Structure formats: structure tokens, C-alpha cells
Amino acid sequence: IAGITQAPTSQILAAGRRMTLRCTQDMRHNAMYWYRQDLGLGLRLIHYSNTAGTTGKGEVPDGYSVSRANTDDFPLTLASAVPSQTSVYFCASSGTGSEDTGELFFGEGSRLTVL
Amino acid sequence: GQNIDQPTEMTATEGAIVQINCTYQTSGFNGLFWYQQHAGEAPTFLSYNVLDGLEEKGRFSSFLSRSKGYSYLLLKELQMKDSASYLCAVLNSNYQLIWGAGTKLIIKP
């Protein structure tokens, strides 16, 4: 089944540890995104990539980094986790063709707890 | 600043109709999206409006008025499975998606 796969589904992490959340899509979408979702707040964009080889900063990029070596993969790394990074993280992708509306396709989410 | 406003929570009865409103103030406009998100799950696409008027898709309809910065999502013949959060998002002139905090819809028998 085509879609986006995230791993891990959930993780408990000690503060100061490094963590990489993985995201893979098989829809050949050019654009990919990382969001965090916290109770009472809208989805907040962390980083995005419009095409393989390029990345950009979103609304809340501090403490996070991304890479886009190819079309399918878009990992998110927390270099040194802090408790405020406790959240649910969603990876998403969208097509950028002339007939695409910009609809986002989301992964199932990664629930991260930093202690 | 840019912001999207929608009610935090709404309650409705199974079989009834409910309207979820969304007002927005953004730098430019390139479309408005509605997503559904069940608890513990990922958001899924419901509708997209870029022109004024009503878009109907089965039990769900979405309305847009660009001059008023206003949209609503109309859900008819409510079912228990419609209990979820409904997220409004606007694509601004820089093609950035601005998200509302979501409306939690509770359906009672």
C-alpha cells in the first residue's frame, strides 16, 4: 500500500540523547515536511524539503535538523533532546505537479517523550 | 501576524447536522483545506476550497468566502465515527500552510 512510513511509533528518550525519526514515502512526492503537534496548538512546521537535495526551516526549527539525500527519505534528527521536544511528530508529503492541490499525506506519527 | 480561528470543541447528536466554522487572517490566500484527525491517528484530507462557494462531497460540504476570510465544514447525518478533531488550514501567498488548532467534535447517541 502506497503511503508514508514513520519509525519509531513511540520512544522514550533521556534528555541530552541524540534521536533520529525516520520517514519514507513511496508516492514519488517532491515535497516533504516534518510537523510537531502539541495539545491545544495547531500543527507546527519544523523543517521542509521541496525536492531532493534541498531543505528549509519552518516555524520551529531550533534543536532539529533534516536531510533529503533522495526523494523517498526525510529523516529528522534531534541532536540533544530536551523535555520541551516531547511531542507527537508527523511526517507528510505532497505532490507539486500542476494538478496537485497541495493536499498533504501524513505518516502515522511518532510519539516522543523526553525525560 | 497570521492566524486561524476555530472553536475548540463542539457537541452534536447522532443523525443531526453540525457546522464547524473557521476564520482566517493570512498574508495572501492560495486555498483552504479541511482535515479530519481521529484521536491518536494522523490527519486525513477532507476538502479543498480555492474559489468562493460550496463544495459537496457526500455527507461533508465545505464553504468558502474569501472576502470574509471565512469557511465552514458542514457534516450531515452525523455518525458516531465522525467523532474526531477537524483541522482548518490556509495556504498563504508564500505557499506556507497555516494551521488552526482544530475543533474537537463529540457525537452523542
Interface residues (C-beta under 8 A of the other chain):
Chain A: G40 L41 G42 L43 R44 L45 F90 T101 G102 E103 L104 F105 F106 G107 E108 G109
Chain B: I4 N30 G31 F33 Y35 E41 A42 P43 T44 F45 Y48 V50 L87 A89 L91 Y95 Q96 L97 I98 W99 G100 A101 G102
